[in-house]
Amino acid sequence: MEPFIVDIDANGNNEFHLSAHEGEEFIMVLKGTLEINYGKYTYLLEEGDTIYYDSIVPHHVHAFEGQEARILAVIYTPI
């Protein structure tokens, strides 16, 4: 497992591509609001919220409505 603190820049660009890869991800929002597209679903996470998911499902993580955000991401990738 690898932990990262990630600052997500403010970006008004609403275009993104879902990605998928082996492994699992845990995310905790430290600042701001996060939008996560996961398969057919969209989740909004606010400060203190967490999510855990299988990375093989197509997903994308970005700041909500182009605002800045900071997250703790813990990634597991099988060897």
C-alpha distances in whole Angstrom, upper triangle without the diagonal:
4,7,10,14,15,19,21,24,27,28,31,30,30,29,26,25,22,19,17,15,13,10,9,9,10,13,15,18,19,22,24,24,22,23,21,22,21,23,26,25,25,23,24,22,24,23,21,20,17,16,13,14,14,13,16,19,20,19,20,19,21,23,26,30,29,28,25,22,19,16,13,10,6,5,4,7,9,11
4,7,10,12,16,18,21,25,26,29,28,28,28,24,23,21,19,18,15,14,11,11,10,10,12,14,17,17,20,22,23,20,22,20,22,21,23,27,26,25,23,24,21,22,21,20,19,16,16,14,15,15,14,17,19,20,19,18,17,19,21,24,28,26,26,23,20,17,14,10,8,5,5,7,9,11,13
4,7,10,13,16,19,22,24,27,27,27,27,24,23,21,19,19,17,17,14,12,10,9,10,11,13,14,17,19,20,18,20,18,21,20,23,26,25,23,21,21,19,19,18,16,17,14,14,13,15,16,15,19,20,21,19,18,16,18,19,22,25,24,23,20,17,13,10,7,6,4,6,9,12,15,17
4,6,10,12,15,19,20,24,24,24,24,21,22,20,19,19,18,18,15,14,11,10,10,11,12,12,14,17,18,16,18,17,20,20,23,26,24,23,21,20,18,18,16,16,16,14,15,15,16,17,16,20,21,21,18,16,14,15,16,20,23,21,20,17,14,10,8,6,5,6,8,12,14,17,19
4,7,10,13,16,18,22,22,23,24,21,22,21,20,21,20,21,18,16,13,12,10,10,10,9,11,14,15,14,17,17,20,21,24,27,24,22,20,19,16,16,14,14,15,14,15,16,18,20,18,22,22,22,19,17,14,14,14,18,21,19,17,14,11,7,6,5,6,9,11,15,17,21,22
4,6,9,13,15,18,18,19,20,18,19,18,18,19,19,20,18,17,13,13,10,10,10,10,10,12,13,12,14,15,18,19,22,25,23,20,18,17,15,15,14,15,15,14,15,16,18,19,17,21,21,20,17,14,11,11,11,15,17,15,14,11,8,6,5,6,7,10,12,16,18,21,23
4,6,10,12,16,16,18,19,17,19,19,19,21,22,23,22,20,17,16,13,12,10,10,9,10,12,11,14,15,18,20,24,25,23,20,19,17,15,15,13,15,16,16,17,19,20,22,20,23,23,22,18,15,12,10,10,13,15,13,11,7,6,4,7,9,11,14,16,20,21,25,27
4,7,9,12,13,14,15,14,16,17,17,19,21,23,22,20,17,16,13,13,11,11,10,9,10,9,11,13,15,18,21,23,21,18,17,15,14,14,14,16,16,16,17,19,19,21,19,22,22,19,16,12,9,7,6,10,12,9,8,6,5,6,8,11,12,15,17,20,22,26,28
4,6,10,11,13,15,14,17,18,19,22,23,26,25,23,20,20,17,16,14,14,12,11,12,11,13,15,18,20,23,25,23,20,19,17,16,16,16,19,19,19,20,22,23,25,22,25,24,22,18,15,12,9,8,11,11,8,7,5,7,9,11,15,15,19,20,24,25,29,31
4,7,9,11,14,14,17,19,21,24,25,28,27,26,22,22,18,18,15,15,12,10,11,11,13,15,17,21,24,24,23,19,18,16,16,16,16,19,20,20,21,24,24,26,24,27,25,23,19,16,13,9,7,9,8,5,5,4,8,11,14,17,18,22,23,27,28,32,34
4,5,8,10,11,15,17,19,22,24,27,27,26,23,23,20,20,17,18,16,13,13,12,13,15,16,20,22,23,21,18,18,17,17,17,19,22,21,22,22,24,24,26,24,26,24,21,18,14,13,9,8,9,8,4,7,8,11,14,16,19,20,23,24,27,28,32,34
4,6,9,11,15,17,20,23,26,29,29,28,25,25,22,22,19,21,18,15,14,14,13,16,16,20,22,22,21,18,18,17,18,19,20,24,23,24,24,26,26,27,25,27,25,22,19,15,14,11,9,9,7,5,8,11,13,17,19,22,22,26,26,30,30,34,36
4,6,8,12,15,17,21,24,27,27,26,24,25,22,23,21,22,20,17,16,14,13,15,15,19,20,20,20,17,18,17,19,20,22,25,24,24,23,25,25,26,23,25,23,19,17,13,13,10,10,11,9,7,11,13,15,18,19,23,22,25,25,28,29,32,34
4,6,10,12,16,19,22,25,26,25,23,23,21,22,20,22,20,17,15,13,11,13,12,16,17,17,16,14,15,15,17,19,21,24,22,23,22,23,23,24,21,23,20,17,15,12,12,9,10,10,8,8,12,14,16,18,19,23,22,25,25,27,28,31,33
4,7,10,13,17,20,24,25,24,22,24,22,23,22,24,22,20,18,15,13,13,12,15,16,16,16,15,17,17,19,21,24,26,24,24,22,24,22,23,20,21,19,15,13,11,12,11,12,13,12,11,15,17,18,20,21,23,22,25,24,26,26,29,32
4,7,9,13,16,20,21,20,19,20,19,21,20,22,21,19,17,14,12,11,10,13,14,15,15,13,15,16,18,21,23,25,23,22,20,21,19,19,16,17,15,12,10,7,9,9,12,13,13,12,15,16,17,19,19,21,19,22,21,23,23,26,28
4,6,10,13,17,18,19,18,20,19,22,21,24,23,22,19,16,14,12,10,11,12,13,14,14,16,18,19,22,24,26,24,22,20,20,18,17,14,14,13,9,8,7,10,11,14,16,16,16,19,19,19,20,20,21,19,21,19,21,20,23,25
4,7,10,14,15,15,15,17,17,20,20,23,23,21,19,15,13,10,8,8,8,11,12,12,14,16,18,21,23,24,22,20,17,17,14,14,11,11,9,5,5,5,9,11,15,16,17,17,20,20,19,20,19,20,17,19,17,18,18,20,23
4,7,11,12,13,13,16,16,19,20,23,24,23,21,17,15,12,10,10,10,13,14,14,16,18,19,22,24,25,22,20,17,16,13,12,8,8,8,5,5,7,10,13,16,18,20,20,22,21,20,20,18,19,16,17,14,16,14,17,19
4,7,9,10,11,15,16,20,21,24,25,24,22,19,17,13,12,10,10,13,15,16,17,20,20,24,25,25,22,20,16,15,11,9,6,5,6,5,6,9,12,15,19,21,23,23,24,24,22,22,19,19,16,16,13,13,12,14,16
4,6,9,11,14,16,20,22,24,26,26,24,20,19,16,15,13,13,17,18,19,19,22,22,25,26,26,23,20,17,15,12,9,5,5,8,8,9,12,14,17,21,23,26,25,26,25,23,22,20,19,15,15,11,11,9,10,12
4,7,10,14,16,20,22,25,27,28,26,22,21,18,17,14,15,18,19,20,21,23,23,26,27,26,24,20,17,14,11,8,6,5,9,11,12,14,16,20,23,25,28,28,29,28,25,24,21,19,16,14,10,9,6,7,10
4,7,11,13,17,20,22,25,26,24,21,20,17,17,14,15,19,19,20,20,22,21,24,24,23,21,17,14,11,9,6,5,7,10,12,12,14,16,19,22,24,28,27,28,26,23,22,18,17,13,11,7,5,4,6,10
4,7,10,14,17,19,22,23,21,18,18,14,15,13,14,18,17,18,17,19,18,21,21,20,17,14,11,7,6,5,5,8,10,12,12,13,14,17,20,22,26,25,26,24,21,19,16,14,10,8,6,5,7,9,13
4,7,10,13,16,18,19,18,15,15,12,13,12,14,18,16,16,15,16,15,17,17,16,14,10,8,6,5,7,6,10,11,12,11,12,11,14,17,19,23,22,22,21,17,16,12,10,7,6,5,6,9,12,15
4,7,10,13,16,17,16,13,14,12,14,13,16,19,17,16,14,15,13,15,14,13,11,7,6,4,7,9,10,14,14,15,13,13,12,15,16,18,22,22,21,19,16,14,10,8,6,5,7,9,12,15,18
4,7,9,12,13,12,10,11,10,13,13,16,19,16,15,12,12,10,11,11,10,8,5,5,6,9,12,12,16,15,16,13,12,10,12,13,15,19,18,17,16,12,10,7,6,5,6,9,12,15,18,21
4,6,9,11,11,10,12,12,15,16,19,21,18,16,13,12,9,9,8,6,6,4,7,9,12,15,16,19,19,19,16,15,12,13,13,15,18,18,17,15,11,9,6,5,7,9,12,15,18,21,24
4,6,7,7,7,10,11,15,16,20,21,18,16,12,10,7,6,5,5,6,6,9,12,15,18,18,21,20,20,17,15,11,11,10,12,15,15,13,11,8,6,5,6,9,12,15,18,21,24,27
4,7,9,10,14,15,19,20,24,25,22,19,16,14,10,8,5,6,8,10,12,15,18,21,21,25,24,23,20,18,14,14,12,14,17,16,13,11,8,5,5,7,10,13,16,20,23,26,29
4,7,9,13,15,19,21,24,25,22,19,16,13,10,8,5,8,10,12,15,18,20,23,23,26,25,24,20,18,14,13,10,11,14,13,10,8,5,5,7,10,13,16,19,23,25,29,31
4,7,10,13,17,19,23,23,20,17,14,11,9,6,6,10,11,13,15,18,20,23,23,26,24,23,19,17,13,11,8,8,10,10,7,6,4,7,9,12,15,18,21,24,27,30,33
4,7,10,13,16,19,20,17,13,10,7,6,5,7,10,9,11,13,16,18,21,21,24,22,20,17,14,11,9,6,5,9,10,8,8,6,9,10,13,14,18,20,23,26,29,32
4,6,10,13,16,17,14,10,8,6,5,6,9,11,9,10,11,14,15,18,17,20,18,17,13,10,7,6,5,5,9,10,9,9,7,9,9,12,12,16,17,20,22,26,29
4,7,10,13,13,10,7,6,5,6,9,12,14,12,12,11,14,14,17,16,18,16,14,11,8,6,5,6,5,8,10,11,12,10,12,12,14,14,17,18,21,22,26,29
4,6,10,11,8,6,5,6,8,11,14,15,12,11,9,11,11,13,12,14,12,11,7,6,5,6,9,9,12,13,14,14,12,14,12,14,13,15,15,18,19,23,26
4,6,7,6,5,7,9,11,15,18,18,15,14,12,13,11,13,12,13,10,8,5,5,7,9,11,11,13,15,16,17,16,17,16,17,16,18,17,19,20,23,26
4,6,5,6,8,11,13,16,19,19,16,14,11,11,9,9,9,10,7,6,4,7,9,12,14,14,17,18,20,20,18,19,17,18,16,17,16,17,18,20,24
4,6,8,11,14,16,20,23,23,19,17,14,14,11,11,10,10,6,5,6,9,12,15,18,18,20,21,23,24,22,23,21,21,19,20,18,19,19,21,24
4,7,10,14,17,20,23,24,20,19,16,16,14,14,14,13,10,9,9,11,14,16,18,17,19,21,23,24,23,24,23,24,22,23,22,23,23,25,28
4,7,10,13,17,20,20,17,16,13,14,12,14,14,14,11,10,9,11,12,14,16,15,17,19,21,22,20,22,20,21,20,21,21,22,23,25,28
4,7,10,13,17,18,14,14,12,14,13,15,15,16,13,12,9,10,10,11,13,11,13,16,17,18,17,19,17,19,18,20,20,22,23,26,29
4,6,10,13,14,11,11,9,12,12,15,15,17,14,14,11,11,10,11,11,10,13,15,16,17,15,16,15,17,16,18,19,21,23,26,29
4,7,10,12,9,10,10,13,14,17,18,20,17,17,13,12,10,10,9,8,11,13,13,14,12,14,13,16,16,18,20,22,25,28,31
4,7,8,6,7,8,12,14,17,18,21,18,18,15,13,10,11,10,9,12,14,13,13,11,12,10,13,13,16,18,21,23,26,30
4,6,6,9,11,15,17,20,21,24,22,22,18,16,13,12,10,10,13,14,12,12,9,11,10,13,14,17,20,23,26,29,32
4,6,9,12,15,18,22,22,25,24,24,20,18,15,14,12,12,15,16,13,12,9,9,9,11,14,16,19,23,26,29,32
4,7,10,13,17,20,21,25,24,24,21,19,16,16,15,15,18,19,17,15,12,11,10,10,13,15,18,21,24,27,30
4,7,11,14,17,18,22,20,21,18,17,14,15,14,14,17,19,17,16,13,12,10,11,12,14,17,19,23,26,29
4,7,10,14,15,19,18,18,15,15,13,14,14,15,19,20,18,17,14,12,10,9,10,11,13,16,19,22,25
4,7,10,12,15,14,15,12,13,11,14,15,15,19,20,19,19,15,14,11,11,10,11,12,14,17,19,23
4,7,9,12,12,14,12,13,12,15,17,18,22,23,22,21,18,17,13,12,10,9,10,11,14,16,20
4,6,9,8,11,9,12,12,15,18,19,22,23,23,23,19,18,15,14,11,11,10,11,12,14,18
4,6,6,9,9,12,13,17,20,21,25,25,26,25,22,21,18,17,13,12,10,10,10,12,16
4,5,7,7,10,12,15,19,20,23,23,24,23,21,20,17,16,12,12,9,9,9,11,15
4,6,8,12,14,18,21,23,26,26,27,26,24,23,21,20,16,15,12,12,11,12,15
4,6,10,13,16,20,20,23,24,25,25,23,23,20,20,17,17,14,14,14,15,19
4,7,11,14,17,18,21,21,23,23,21,22,19,20,17,17,15,16,15,17,20
4,7,10,14,15,17,18,19,19,18,18,16,17,14,15,14,15,15,18,21
4,7,10,12,14,14,16,16,14,15,14,15,13,15,14,16,17,20,23
4,7,9,12,12,13,12,11,11,10,12,11,13,13,16,17,21,24
4,6,9,8,9,9,8,10,10,13,13,16,16,19,21,24,27
4,6,6,6,6,6,9,10,13,14,17,19,22,24,27,30
4,5,6,8,8,12,13,16,17,20,21,25,26,30,33
4,6,9,11,14,16,20,20,24,25,28,29,33,36
4,7,9,13,15,19,19,23,24,27,29,32,35
4,7,10,13,17,18,22,23,27,29,32,35
4,7,10,14,16,19,21,25,27,31,33
4,7,10,12,16,18,22,24,28,30
4,7,10,13,16,19,22,26,28
4,6,10,12,16,19,22,25
4,7,10,13,16,20,22
4,6,10,13,16,19
4,7,10,13,16
4,6,10,13
4,7,9
4,6
4
